[in-house]
């Protein structure tokens, strides 16, 4: 079976590599200025053919390159993990400063967490590229979904996913309550660590 992305699949990898290159340059400049990088690490992927086909089916959309790349807007995905909350917002700022990038959607689940305790900063980037796209645009338009988290937020999200979706759980109400408590505890830890960092910066 041919790729859901058709002849445009390689473009997705090129664009993803370009975003990573820009972010790494930001991180290097920050390291030169302050002695440490802007973020701890980045996970990245082009959504698999199987996963994208399943998502299109759930949305009732035909499995075409146009729908996969332009309708879903998450064929390219990046998760940026920082040590401190202020680094998340600084990285958001850097993403907004990137050339040929427009933020078309952003949701701050750090300031306003989801009811289950989930915290993260989400962005959808629209990227103007030198590559043609499946809609016939040239320069082409592509999209990337970006999630930014602290290590604490990322740890909770991964554990929550493992607990909630990998087990046959009878008392989900109790589980949800405890997961929310853990999320709040970790958020408090993020706040405390940020405060300590601010104190250290001031040399107090």
Backbone as ProteinMPNN parsed JSONL, in Angstrom:
{"seq_chain_A": "XXXXXXXXXXXXXXXXXXXXXXXXXXXXXXXXXXXXXXXXXXXXXXXXXXXXXXXXXXXXXXXXXXXXXXXXXXXXXXXXXXXXXXXXXXXXXXXXXXXXXXXXXXXXXXXXXXXXXXXXXXXXXXXXXXXXXXXXXXXXXXXXXXXXXXXXXXXXXXXXXXXXXXXXXXXXXXXXXXXXXXXXXXXXXXXXXXXXXXXXXXXX", "coords_chain_A": {"N_chain_A": [[0.847, -1.202, 0.0], [0.561, 2.182, -0.875], [2.094, 5.102, 0.582], [0.126, 7.183, 2.731], [0.774, 9.815, 2.476], [1.739, 10.086, -0.027], [3.674, 11.38, -2.733], [4.618, 13.418, -1.236], [5.709, 12.778, 1.161], [8.507, 12.755, 1.75], [8.941, 15.479, 1.856], [7.769, 16.195, 4.274], [9.567, 15.148, 6.15], [11.82, 16.664, 5.532], [10.956, 19.235, 6.193], [10.425, 18.927, 8.931], [13.03, 18.397, 9.825], [14.121, 20.877, 9.252], [12.805, 22.566, 11.085], [13.739, 21.461, 13.484], [16.456, 22.025, 13.185], [16.439, 24.841, 13.315], [15.485, 25.217, 15.935], [17.545, 24.019, 17.398], [19.617, 25.769, 16.847], [18.681, 28.051, 18.158], [18.846, 27.021, 20.749], [21.607, 26.601, 21.023], [22.589, 29.224, 20.868], [21.439, 30.26, 23.164], [22.733, 28.713, 25.053], [25.335, 29.639, 24.756], [24.975, 32.198, 25.699], [23.946, 31.961, 28.313], [24.976, 29.686, 29.445], [23.543, 27.341, 29.528], [21.331, 25.153, 27.702], [18.241, 25.919, 25.92], [16.218, 24.071, 26.139], [15.568, 20.716, 27.319], [15.291, 18.279, 25.808], [14.088, 17.071, 22.575], [11.407, 15.308, 21.255], [10.388, 13.819, 18.231], [8.419, 13.232, 15.274], [7.127, 11.938, 12.158], [3.814, 11.35, 11.613], [2.757, 7.998, 11.572], [1.81, 5.965, 8.749], [-0.287, 4.142, 9.251], [-1.411, 5.185, 11.638], [-2.25, 7.733, 10.801], [-4.12, 7.073, 8.801], [-6.038, 5.798, 10.377], [-6.891, 7.947, 11.965], [-7.985, 9.686, 10.072], [-10.095, 8.108, 9.221], [-11.673, 8.028, 11.535], [-12.502, 10.658, 11.55], [-14.078, 10.706, 9.362], [-12.992, 11.245, 6.877], [-11.612, 11.088, 3.587], [-8.831, 8.978, 2.694], [-6.517, 10.726, 1.677], [-3.606, 12.545, 0.432], [-4.001, 15.345, 0.679], [-5.962, 15.601, 2.702], [-4.607, 14.291, 4.787], [-2.38, 15.923, 5.221], [-3.233, 18.619, 5.171], [-5.799, 18.853, 6.358], [-5.69, 17.461, 8.827], [-3.378, 18.43, 10.082], [-1.352, 17.562, 11.781], [0.612, 15.916, 10.857], [3.332, 16.257, 11.048], [4.99, 16.139, 14.094], [6.139, 17.525, 17.137], [7.618, 17.29, 20.336], [8.632, 19.26, 22.824], [10.736, 19.32, 25.516], [11.357, 20.89, 28.506], [13.378, 22.077, 31.283], [12.446, 23.996, 33.093], [9.547, 26.053, 33.783], [9.622, 28.693, 32.775], [11.316, 28.385, 30.632], [9.771, 26.975, 28.839], [7.947, 28.955, 27.953], [9.735, 30.744, 26.845], [10.736, 29.253, 24.743], [8.395, 28.988, 23.246], [8.163, 31.638, 22.43], [10.43, 31.814, 20.76], [9.715, 30.016, 18.738], [7.643, 31.45, 17.562], [9.059, 33.45, 16.396], [10.319, 32.354, 14.244], [11.274, 32.218, 10.805], [9.006, 32.278, 8.062], [6.991, 30.987, 9.406], [3.818, 30.679, 10.856], [1.774, 30.95, 13.633], [-1.132, 29.261, 13.988], [-2.803, 28.228, 15.795], [-3.012, 28.029, 19.32], [-2.815, 26.7, 22.58], [-2.826, 27.127, 25.97], [-2.267, 24.981, 28.257], [-0.884, 25.004, 30.55], [-1.108, 27.306, 32.152], [-3.873, 27.137, 32.279], [-4.952, 24.324, 33.153], [-6.099, 21.086, 31.962], [-9.162, 19.451, 33.019], [-8.461, 16.922, 34.052], [-5.959, 17.306, 35.009], [-3.908, 17.459, 33.22], [-1.138, 19.128, 31.803], [0.364, 21.302, 29.521], [1.768, 23.023, 26.693], [0.3, 23.824, 23.718], [0.711, 24.077, 20.193], [-0.129, 24.874, 16.828], [1.626, 25.045, 13.93], [1.837, 26.846, 10.937], [3.575, 26.415, 8.029], [5.383, 27.938, 5.554], [6.863, 26.806, 2.671], [9.556, 25.836, 0.42], [8.767, 23.69, -0.967], [6.4, 22.054, -3.089], [2.905, 21.483, -2.286], [0.243, 19.063, -1.524], [-2.146, 20.319, -2.178], [-1.661, 21.868, -4.308], [-0.353, 24.248, -3.969], [2.385, 26.48, -4.419], [4.868, 28.476, -3.431], [4.686, 25.801, -1.04], [2.332, 24.886, 1.555], [2.59, 23.654, 4.77], [2.054, 21.852, 7.887], [2.679, 21.73, 11.426], [2.401, 20.109, 14.529], [3.022, 21.137, 17.795], [4.082, 20.365, 21.031], [4.818, 21.593, 24.211], [6.507, 21.073, 27.223], [7.381, 20.823, 30.727], [9.812, 18.664, 32.311], [8.537, 17.414, 34.452], [5.795, 17.656, 33.758], [5.811, 16.158, 31.4], [6.552, 13.629, 32.306], [4.319, 12.992, 33.925], [2.286, 12.945, 31.945], [3.071, 10.793, 30.335], [2.976, 8.649, 32.165], [0.294, 8.764, 32.927], [-0.941, 8.094, 30.526], [-0.037, 5.457, 30.219], [-1.16, 4.205, 32.482], [-3.919, 4.685, 32.207], [-4.673, 3.678, 29.682], [-3.581, 1.206, 29.215], [-4.443, -0.709, 30.918], [-6.949, -2.83, 32.462], [-9.237, -1.309, 34.143], [-11.194, -1.074, 37.025], [-12.154, 0.829, 38.884], [-12.352, 3.683, 37.816], [-13.006, 6.253, 38.573], [-11.8, 6.755, 41.071], [-9.17, 6.435, 40.256], [-8.89, 8.575, 38.443], [-9.144, 10.722, 40.191], [-6.873, 10.42, 41.817], [-4.841, 10.644, 39.923], [-5.212, 13.296, 39.155], [-4.536, 14.538, 41.547], [-1.825, 13.866, 41.702], [-0.901, 15.231, 39.44], [-1.335, 17.875, 40.234], [0.411, 17.993, 42.403], [2.886, 17.711, 41.099], [2.805, 20.004, 39.537], [3.002, 21.892, 41.532], [5.594, 21.345, 42.325], [6.988, 22.154, 40.021], [6.501, 24.921, 40.167], [7.835, 25.537, 42.567], [10.486, 24.828, 41.905], [10.944, 26.637, 39.85], [10.81, 29.007, 41.291], [13.028, 28.68, 42.987], [15.01, 28.675, 41.062], [14.806, 31.291, 40.112], [15.572, 32.689, 42.391], [18.217, 31.809, 42.609], [19.281, 32.915, 40.275], [19.246, 35.583, 40.929], [21.15, 35.682, 42.778], [20.713, 35.556, 45.49]], "CA_chain_A": [[0.0, 0.0, 0.0], [1.336, 3.42, -0.96], [1.993, 5.978, 1.744], [-0.983, 8.135, 2.765], [1.299, 11.134, 2.117], [2.111, 10.086, -1.428], [4.986, 11.913, -3.103], [4.955, 14.539, -0.344], [6.209, 12.264, 2.436], [9.864, 13.234, 1.991], [8.873, 16.894, 2.23], [7.463, 16.265, 5.706], [10.813, 14.923, 6.888], [12.698, 17.824, 5.308], [10.418, 20.362, 6.972], [10.666, 18.612, 10.338], [14.46, 18.594, 10.071], [14.363, 22.315, 9.244], [12.343, 23.108, 12.368], [14.685, 21.001, 14.5], [17.685, 22.777, 13.001], [16.232, 26.194, 13.84], [15.395, 25.13, 17.391], [18.869, 23.726, 17.936], [20.39, 27.01, 16.771], [18.218, 28.858, 19.287], [19.373, 26.429, 21.979], [23.052, 26.854, 21.068], [22.806, 30.634, 21.191], [21.078, 30.427, 24.57], [23.8, 28.089, 25.836], [26.475, 30.56, 24.721], [24.648, 33.39, 26.473], [23.63, 31.694, 29.72], [25.659, 28.502, 29.946], [22.703, 26.146, 29.421], [20.444, 25.144, 26.537], [16.892, 26.421, 26.158], [15.334, 22.946, 26.458], [16.301, 19.497, 27.667], [15.322, 17.408, 24.633], [12.938, 17.134, 21.668], [10.943, 14.104, 20.567], [9.773, 14.252, 16.971], [7.999, 12.142, 14.394], [6.081, 12.077, 11.149], [2.795, 10.37, 12.01], [2.82, 6.802, 10.749], [0.738, 5.768, 7.767], [-1.404, 3.468, 9.917], [-2.034, 6.104, 12.585], [-2.937, 8.794, 10.064], [-5.305, 6.494, 8.163], [-7.031, 5.592, 11.419], [-7.424, 9.232, 12.394], [-8.851, 10.168, 8.987], [-11.314, 7.296, 9.244], [-12.481, 8.504, 12.656], [-13.067, 11.96, 11.181], [-14.914, 10.547, 8.182], [-12.31, 11.878, 5.753], [-10.969, 10.171, 2.647], [-7.388, 8.839, 2.922], [-5.775, 11.401, 0.613], [-2.529, 13.4, 0.929], [-4.521, 16.658, 1.069], [-6.585, 15.482, 4.023], [-3.599, 13.897, 5.773], [-1.432, 17.013, 5.487], [-3.864, 19.928, 5.357], [-6.956, 18.817, 7.24], [-5.331, 16.995, 10.162], [-2.402, 19.422, 10.569], [-0.417, 17.01, 12.764], [1.479, 14.909, 10.247], [4.6, 16.501, 11.73], [4.765, 16.371, 15.518], [7.314, 17.726, 17.982], [7.391, 17.488, 21.762], [9.812, 19.922, 23.373], [10.712, 19.143, 26.97], [12.238, 21.853, 29.171], [13.553, 21.857, 32.72], [11.704, 24.977, 33.871], [8.364, 26.616, 33.128], [9.952, 29.893, 32.0], [11.933, 27.953, 29.38], [8.673, 26.639, 27.927], [7.425, 30.176, 27.349], [10.804, 31.323, 26.021], [10.767, 28.463, 23.51], [7.214, 29.421, 22.496], [8.537, 32.915, 21.817], [11.362, 31.54, 19.669], [8.953, 29.414, 17.636], [6.883, 32.514, 16.908], [9.998, 34.301, 15.676], [10.907, 31.63, 13.118], [10.899, 32.693, 9.473], [8.043, 31.487, 7.272], [6.137, 30.238, 10.319], [2.696, 31.398, 11.45], [1.035, 30.157, 14.622], [-2.552, 29.364, 13.667], [-3.572, 27.79, 16.964], [-2.224, 27.744, 20.515], [-3.604, 26.463, 23.791], [-1.963, 27.109, 27.135], [-2.777, 24.101, 29.305], [-0.061, 25.162, 31.75], [-1.843, 28.291, 32.938], [-5.238, 26.611, 32.446], [-4.822, 22.885, 32.947], [-7.308, 20.33, 31.682], [-9.785, 18.961, 34.262], [-7.789, 15.732, 34.587], [-4.646, 17.686, 35.518], [-2.933, 17.545, 32.118], [-0.533, 20.429, 31.573], [1.245, 21.355, 28.367], [1.486, 24.163, 25.818], [0.103, 23.268, 22.386], [0.723, 25.02, 19.077], [-0.144, 24.396, 15.446], [2.405, 25.956, 13.099], [1.692, 26.812, 9.478], [4.929, 26.63, 7.531], [5.508, 28.193, 4.116], [8.092, 26.118, 2.28], [9.942, 25.825, -0.993], [8.272, 22.452, -1.56], [4.972, 22.052, -3.419], [2.081, 20.684, -1.377], [-0.776, 18.288, -2.253], [-3.263, 21.166, -2.601], [-1.242, 22.582, -5.509], [0.312, 25.517, -3.639], [3.833, 26.55, -4.613], [5.385, 27.699, -2.304], [3.731, 24.929, -0.38], [1.945, 25.099, 2.946], [2.566, 22.442, 5.594], [1.694, 22.13, 9.273], [3.321, 20.932, 12.471], [1.846, 20.208, 15.878], [4.099, 21.226, 18.774], [3.731, 20.339, 22.455], [5.933, 22.002, 25.056], [6.26, 20.671, 28.599], [8.516, 20.575, 31.609], [10.043, 17.235, 32.545], [7.487, 16.938, 35.356], [4.56, 17.522, 32.965], [5.985, 15.077, 30.439], [6.521, 12.385, 33.074], [2.93, 12.714, 34.293], [1.51, 12.605, 30.749], [3.42, 9.438, 29.905], [2.462, 7.699, 33.148], [-1.171, 8.787, 32.836], [-1.306, 7.33, 29.333], [0.224, 4.044, 30.496], [-2.111, 3.719, 33.482], [-5.305, 4.789, 31.755], [-4.99, 3.023, 28.422], [-2.959, -0.112, 29.093], [-4.927, -1.588, 31.972], [-8.389, -3.019, 32.638], [-9.414, -0.651, 35.433], [-12.59, -1.116, 37.463], [-12.525, 2.052, 39.586], [-11.726, 4.79, 37.086], [-13.255, 7.505, 39.282], [-10.721, 6.893, 42.052], [-7.933, 6.614, 39.504], [-8.866, 9.945, 37.924], [-8.919, 11.617, 41.335], [-5.48, 10.302, 42.242], [-4.011, 11.204, 38.854], [-5.325, 14.76, 39.264], [-3.743, 14.929, 42.721], [-0.413, 13.768, 41.32], [-0.617, 16.329, 38.51], [-1.247, 19.11, 41.021], [1.653, 17.926, 43.179], [3.999, 17.978, 40.186], [2.724, 21.414, 39.166], [3.56, 22.615, 42.664], [7.038, 21.154, 42.253], [7.457, 23.049, 38.954], [6.478, 26.287, 40.693], [8.904, 25.648, 43.56], [11.773, 24.805, 41.219], [11.075, 27.908, 39.144], [11.117, 30.012, 42.319], [14.415, 28.469, 43.385], [15.866, 29.127, 39.96], [14.789, 32.754, 40.099], [16.395, 33.128, 43.525], [19.611, 31.533, 42.262], [19.685, 33.882, 39.27], [19.429, 36.874, 41.571], [22.29, 35.579, 43.659], [20.305, 35.78, 46.872]], "C_chain_A": [[0.884, 1.255, 0.0], [1.12, 4.272, 0.279], [0.801, 6.92, 1.616], [-0.534, 9.518, 2.307], [1.746, 11.222, 0.661], [3.518, 10.634, -1.67], [5.463, 13.026, -2.167], [5.559, 14.069, 0.991], [7.613, 12.783, 2.747], [9.885, 14.703, 2.389], [8.608, 17.064, 3.721], [8.73, 16.087, 6.538], [11.771, 16.096, 6.721], [12.25, 19.012, 6.151], [10.658, 20.135, 8.464], [12.132, 18.845, 10.687], [14.798, 20.087, 10.096], [13.949, 22.97, 10.551], [13.315, 22.721, 13.475], [15.996, 21.772, 14.409], [17.58, 24.185, 13.568], [16.184, 26.193, 15.363], [16.756, 24.867, 18.024], [19.783, 24.945, 17.871], [19.988, 27.954, 17.903], [18.852, 28.356, 20.586], [20.866, 26.702, 22.128], [23.347, 28.3, 21.438], [22.49, 30.907, 22.659], [22.168, 29.842, 25.467], [25.038, 28.982, 25.873], [26.237, 31.763, 25.629], [24.537, 33.097, 27.967], [24.37, 30.494, 30.31], [24.821, 27.239, 29.927], [21.737, 26.297, 28.248], [19.04, 25.583, 26.931], [15.929, 25.306, 26.559], [16.187, 21.711, 26.714], [16.412, 18.552, 26.475], [14.055, 17.599, 23.802], [12.657, 15.737, 21.138], [10.211, 14.547, 19.309], [9.409, 13.035, 16.128], [7.153, 12.684, 13.254], [5.078, 10.982, 11.455], [2.789, 9.198, 11.036], [1.618, 6.706, 9.818], [-0.495, 5.168, 8.442], [-2.16, 4.419, 10.848], [-2.816, 7.197, 11.866], [-4.193, 8.257, 9.385], [-6.417, 6.272, 9.194], [-7.684, 6.889, 11.854], [-8.355, 9.824, 11.335], [-10.175, 9.408, 8.973], [-12.245, 7.748, 10.364], [-13.166, 9.828, 12.338], [-13.99, 11.884, 9.959], [-14.32, 11.187, 6.949], [-11.644, 10.827, 4.869], [-9.458, 10.135, 2.893], [-6.569, 9.411, 1.767], [-4.648, 12.235, 1.214], [-3.022, 14.774, 1.384], [-5.134, 16.605, 2.458], [-5.554, 15.171, 5.103], [-2.706, 15.063, 6.174], [-2.129, 18.32, 5.837], [-5.049, 19.931, 6.308], [-6.561, 18.445, 8.673], [-4.324, 17.914, 10.837], [-1.459, 18.886, 11.644], [0.427, 15.884, 12.186], [2.886, 15.022, 10.822], [4.293, 16.805, 13.195], [6.078, 16.519, 16.262], [6.872, 17.902, 19.43], [8.692, 18.029, 22.354], [9.716, 19.886, 24.891], [11.789, 20.03, 27.598], [12.383, 21.495, 30.651], [12.627, 22.746, 33.54], [10.559, 25.574, 33.064], [8.722, 27.834, 32.286], [10.622, 29.538, 30.677], [10.88, 27.528, 28.359], [8.206, 27.893, 27.203], [8.478, 30.883, 26.49], [10.91, 30.573, 24.697], [9.563, 28.782, 22.631], [7.524, 30.714, 21.746], [9.465, 32.701, 20.624], [10.655, 30.909, 18.475], [8.187, 30.475, 16.857], [7.775, 33.433, 16.092], [10.595, 33.624, 14.452], [10.391, 32.167, 11.792], [9.935, 31.714, 8.813], [7.144, 30.61, 8.137], [5.06, 31.148, 10.888], [2.005, 30.469, 12.436], [-0.456, 30.334, 14.349], [-3.439, 28.875, 14.815], [-2.617, 27.582, 18.128], [-3.148, 27.632, 21.717], [-2.64, 26.303, 24.958], [-2.614, 26.279, 28.24], [-1.863, 24.097, 30.529], [-0.738, 26.146, 32.691], [-3.251, 27.798, 33.257], [-5.219, 25.116, 32.139], [-6.16, 22.254, 32.596], [-7.879, 19.777, 32.995], [-9.085, 17.75, 34.877], [-6.396, 16.034, 35.138], [-3.584, 17.834, 34.449], [-2.463, 18.969, 31.916], [0.452, 20.345, 30.411], [0.903, 22.624, 27.596], [1.436, 23.623, 24.399], [0.099, 24.372, 21.329], [0.547, 24.248, 17.768], [0.566, 25.451, 14.613], [2.043, 25.757, 11.63], [3.02, 27.249, 8.884], [4.895, 26.811, 6.016], [6.862, 27.671, 3.664], [8.377, 26.272, 0.792], [9.375, 24.611, -1.717], [6.8, 22.588, -1.947], [4.198, 21.18, -2.448], [0.963, 19.996, -2.154], [-1.987, 19.102, -2.692], [-2.905, 21.989, -3.839], [-0.59, 23.913, -5.236], [1.811, 25.416, -3.889], [4.275, 28.006, -4.546], [4.287, 26.928, -1.558], [3.486, 25.306, 1.068], [1.88, 23.744, 3.641], [2.292, 22.849, 7.043], [2.478, 21.229, 10.221], [2.618, 21.183, 13.789], [3.009, 20.177, 16.87], [3.51, 21.196, 20.18], [4.976, 20.71, 23.239], [5.584, 21.712, 26.509], [7.539, 20.782, 29.419], [8.693, 19.061, 31.738], [8.955, 16.655, 33.442], [6.178, 16.711, 34.605], [4.646, 16.337, 32.019], [5.936, 13.726, 31.13], [5.085, 12.013, 33.434], [2.125, 12.254, 33.079], [1.805, 11.183, 30.284], [2.873, 8.385, 30.866], [0.937, 7.62, 33.105], [-1.643, 7.961, 31.644], [-1.145, 5.826, 29.593], [-0.828, 3.468, 31.445], [-3.525, 3.659, 32.922], [-5.628, 3.899, 30.572], [-4.399, 1.636, 28.263], [-3.51, -1.121, 30.095], [-6.461, -1.701, 31.929], [-8.729, -2.533, 34.048], [-10.89, -0.626, 35.806], [-13.025, 0.202, 38.092], [-11.836, 3.261, 38.949], [-11.926, 6.129, 37.801], [-12.154, 7.777, 40.314], [-9.393, 7.15, 41.351], [-7.805, 8.049, 39.001], [-8.572, 10.948, 39.03], [-7.459, 11.61, 41.757], [-4.525, 10.864, 41.189], [-4.035, 12.729, 38.892], [-4.498, 15.262, 40.442], [-2.255, 14.912, 42.395], [-0.015, 14.904, 40.388], [-0.458, 17.641, 39.26], [0.027, 19.15, 41.857], [2.861, 18.263, 42.302], [4.0, 19.429, 39.723], [3.288, 22.284, 40.286], [5.077, 22.514, 42.703], [7.642, 22.055, 41.177], [7.534, 24.491, 39.449], [7.62, 26.5, 41.682], [10.279, 25.692, 42.899], [12.006, 26.094, 40.441], [11.435, 29.027, 40.119], [12.567, 29.909, 42.764], [15.374, 28.939, 42.302], [15.95, 30.647, 39.911], [15.648, 33.327, 41.224], [17.88, 32.95, 43.203], [20.135, 32.553, 41.246], [20.005, 35.24, 39.893], [20.607, 36.878, 42.548], [21.975, 35.807, 45.114], [20.65, 34.543, 47.71]], "O_chain_A": [[1.83, 1.364, 0.78], [0.088, 4.173, 0.942], [0.5, 7.4, 0.524], [-1.34, 10.306, 1.811], [2.09, 12.298, 0.174], [4.437, 10.372, -0.893], [6.585, 13.514, -2.299], [5.881, 14.892, 1.848], [7.884, 13.203, 3.872], [10.741, 15.128, 3.166], [9.154, 17.966, 4.356], [8.937, 16.8, 7.52], [12.458, 16.478, 7.668], [13.072, 19.706, 6.749], [11.053, 21.057, 9.177], [12.44, 19.425, 11.728], [15.656, 20.518, 10.866], [14.658, 23.833, 11.069], [13.676, 23.552, 14.308], [16.582, 22.132, 15.43], [18.504, 24.672, 14.22], [16.771, 27.062, 16.007], [17.078, 25.431, 19.069], [20.63, 25.132, 18.744], [20.842, 28.58, 18.531], [19.328, 29.139, 21.408], [21.34, 27.0, 23.225], [24.25, 28.572, 22.229], [23.182, 31.684, 23.318], [22.488, 30.406, 26.513], [25.712, 29.072, 26.9], [27.166, 32.283, 26.247], [24.983, 33.894, 28.792], [24.389, 30.307, 31.526], [25.318, 26.167, 30.271], [21.374, 27.406, 27.856], [18.691, 25.616, 28.111], [14.936, 25.56, 27.241], [17.368, 21.669, 26.37], [17.503, 18.076, 26.161], [13.083, 18.202, 24.254], [13.554, 15.063, 20.633], [9.492, 15.546, 19.327], [10.004, 11.964, 16.252], [6.542, 13.747, 13.365], [5.445, 9.811, 11.546], [2.814, 9.39, 9.82], [0.562, 7.286, 10.069], [-1.614, 5.634, 8.228], [-3.391, 4.455, 10.847], [-3.921, 7.548, 12.28], [-5.228, 8.923, 9.394], [-7.589, 6.528, 8.918], [-8.892, 6.933, 12.088], [-9.393, 10.397, 11.666], [-11.237, 9.988, 8.744], [-13.457, 7.842, 10.171], [-14.277, 10.088, 12.801], [-14.606, 12.879, 9.574], [-15.053, 11.628, 6.064], [-11.171, 9.801, 5.358], [-8.869, 11.152, 3.261], [-5.996, 8.663, 0.975], [-4.719, 12.602, 2.387], [-2.518, 15.314, 2.368], [-4.858, 17.463, 3.296], [-5.616, 15.72, 6.203], [-2.318, 15.178, 7.337], [-1.664, 19.054, 6.709], [-5.278, 20.923, 7.0], [-7.048, 19.054, 9.626], [-4.412, 18.149, 12.042], [-0.828, 19.672, 12.35], [0.9, 15.009, 12.912], [3.554, 14.014, 11.056], [3.433, 17.634, 13.495], [7.014, 15.747, 16.054], [5.881, 18.575, 19.713], [9.713, 17.343, 22.378], [8.742, 20.359, 25.477], [12.97, 19.931, 27.265], [11.605, 20.709, 31.193], [12.086, 22.314, 34.558], [10.59, 25.6, 31.833], [8.184, 28.0, 31.191], [10.519, 30.29, 29.708], [11.072, 27.7, 27.155], [8.081, 27.896, 25.978], [8.135, 31.548, 25.513], [11.146, 31.18, 23.652], [9.687, 28.841, 21.408], [7.186, 30.858, 20.572], [9.297, 33.344, 19.588], [10.963, 31.232, 17.328], [8.093, 30.405, 15.631], [7.297, 34.122, 15.191], [11.316, 34.269, 13.691], [9.22, 32.527, 11.669], [10.035, 30.499, 8.982], [6.599, 29.612, 7.665], [5.348, 32.253, 11.348], [1.688, 29.327, 12.102], [-0.981, 31.441, 14.469], [-4.653, 29.077, 14.811], [-1.534, 27.025, 17.951], [-4.125, 28.369, 21.849], [-1.751, 25.452, 24.935], [-3.396, 26.785, 29.044], [-2.042, 23.287, 31.439], [-0.921, 25.864, 33.875], [-3.76, 28.011, 34.357], [-5.444, 24.703, 31.002], [-7.219, 22.808, 32.891], [-7.149, 19.651, 33.978], [-9.115, 17.572, 36.094], [-5.726, 15.147, 35.666], [-2.475, 18.285, 34.734], [-3.265, 19.902, 31.863], [1.267, 19.426, 30.337], [-0.144, 23.23, 27.827], [2.404, 23.032, 23.921], [-0.445, 25.456, 21.545], [1.016, 23.118, 17.627], [0.158, 26.613, 14.591], [1.956, 24.627, 11.15], [3.527, 28.325, 9.199], [4.431, 25.934, 5.288], [7.893, 28.054, 4.216], [7.553, 26.768, 0.024], [9.485, 24.508, -2.939], [6.026, 23.183, -1.198], [4.751, 20.254, -1.856], [0.75, 20.309, -3.325], [-2.782, 18.625, -3.501], [-3.743, 22.724, -4.361], [-0.296, 24.652, -6.175], [2.429, 24.39, -3.605], [4.079, 28.731, -5.521], [3.136, 27.358, -1.471], [4.31, 25.951, 1.716], [1.215, 22.817, 3.177], [2.297, 24.033, 7.38], [2.882, 20.121, 9.866], [2.28, 22.318, 14.125], [3.873, 19.303, 16.797], [2.556, 21.915, 20.479], [6.063, 20.202, 22.965], [4.499, 22.059, 26.975], [8.641, 20.829, 28.872], [7.831, 18.285, 31.325], [8.499, 15.533, 33.221], [5.524, 15.686, 34.796], [3.677, 15.597, 31.85], [5.347, 12.78, 30.607], [4.677, 10.863, 33.272], [1.367, 11.287, 33.166], [0.897, 10.454, 29.885], [2.366, 7.349, 30.434], [0.361, 6.54, 33.232], [-2.622, 7.221, 31.739], [-2.009, 5.029, 29.23], [-1.325, 2.363, 31.226], [-4.242, 2.683, 33.142], [-6.752, 3.409, 30.464], [-4.683, 0.953, 27.279], [-3.079, -2.274, 30.109], [-7.161, -0.815, 31.438], [-8.532, -3.255, 35.025], [-11.734, -0.213, 35.011], [-14.147, 0.652, 37.861], [-10.861, 3.788, 39.484], [-11.11, 7.038, 37.652], [-11.645, 8.894, 40.411], [-8.593, 7.975, 41.793], [-6.745, 8.664, 39.118], [-7.834, 11.911, 38.823], [-6.876, 12.661, 42.024], [-3.518, 11.486, 41.527], [-3.009, 13.377, 38.686], [-3.835, 16.295, 40.344], [-1.517, 15.826, 42.764], [1.068, 15.475, 40.52], [0.442, 18.428, 38.964], [0.65, 20.201, 42.004], [3.748, 19.01, 42.715], [5.062, 20.023, 39.535], [3.964, 23.281, 40.032], [5.764, 23.469, 43.064], [8.694, 22.656, 41.395], [8.509, 25.195, 39.185], [8.297, 27.528, 41.639], [11.135, 26.49, 43.281], [13.131, 26.59, 40.377], [12.262, 29.887, 39.813], [13.256, 30.92, 42.902], [16.417, 29.526, 42.589], [17.02, 31.217, 39.699], [16.356, 34.317, 41.039], [18.696, 33.827, 43.487], [21.278, 33.0, 41.336], [20.908, 35.949, 39.448], [21.005, 37.921, 43.068], [22.843, 36.202, 45.893], [20.389, 34.521, 48.913]]}, "name": "protein", "num_of_chains": 1, "seq": "XXXXXXXXXXXXXXXXXXXXXXXXXXXXXXXXXXXXXXXXXXXXXXXXXXXXXXXXXXXXXXXXXXXXXXXXXXXXXXXXXXXXXXXXXXXXXXXXXXXXXXXXXXXXXXXXXXXXXXXXXXXXXXXXXXXXXXXXXXXXXXXXXXXXXXXXXXXXXXXXXXXXXXXXXXXXXXXXXXXXXXXXXXXXXXXXXXXXXXXXXXXX"}
